[in-house]
Amino acid sequence: MIGEHGDSCVVAWSHVMVGNKPLDQLQLEHPDRYPSFDRQAMQTAVHRRGFDVLSGKGSTEFGIAAAATEVIKAILHNENKVLPCSVLLDGQYGEKEVFASVPVVVGAAGVVEVLELHLTPEEKEGFHRSCDVIRSYIDKAISIRPL
């Protein structure tokens, strides 16, 4: 998942792996074992999952705490671990001056490297739309309470 943490997040299907093989390749090689499925329906289900957890439990703090713990551990132990984090983009993915979730390497210095996935044209378009959604939220917040 890349982009906004919400309805405009993008599944980078071209980078979904099962073991060390791309899902697309496995579906071509083994259609019986890895049948095709409605990817849009799955993406919609993922978007709803946070709401489902929130409405069922009343909060999502355990998931947030687990993610924060993973980032802190990677920093404290200099793991140089690939994690999804919202970072300020400076030209990566063709975006600037927006914080968006992308894969990064996290080590003792924090974000050591932003990993730029080679996205399909559809994934790129979705990511740019997601960044525009993030910008619109920031603009709306600033209009409510100017800096």
C-alpha positions, 0 to 999 in steps of 0.5 A, a space after each residue: 500500500 502506498 500513498 494516503 492511509 485511507 480510501 485513496 491508498 494504492 495497492 502496488 499489485 505489480 509488486 505483490 510477491 508470494 515467496 519470491 515470485 510476483 503474484 502475476 507470474 504465479 497466476 499465469 504459471 499456476 492458474 488452478 492454485 492462484 486463480 485470478 480475483 477481483 483486485 478492485 474488490 480486494 482493495 475496497 475491502 482493505 480500505 474498509 478494514 480499518 473502519 471495521 476494526 474501529 467499529 468493532 473495537 472502538 479503537 485502532 491503537 494496538 495496530 498503530 502501537 505495533 507499527 510504531 514499535 516496529 519503526 522504533 526497533 528498526 532505529 534502535 537496533 540499526 536494522 536497515 529494515 524496509 518498512 512502509 512510512 510516510 515521508 516527505 517526498 522530494 522528487 521520488 515517484 514524481 512528487 514533491 513537498 508531500 508526505 506519503 507512505 512509501 517503502 523506506 529503509 529504516 536504520 539508526 539514522 531514521 529513514 536511510 533511503 526512500 525505495 522507489 518502486 517501478 510502478 505501472 502507469 495505472 499505479 502511478 496515476 493512483 499514487 498521484 491522485 492519492 498525493 493530491 488527496 493528501 494535499 487537499 486535506 492539508 489545504 482544508 486544515 490550513 483553511 480552518 486554522 491558518 498557520 
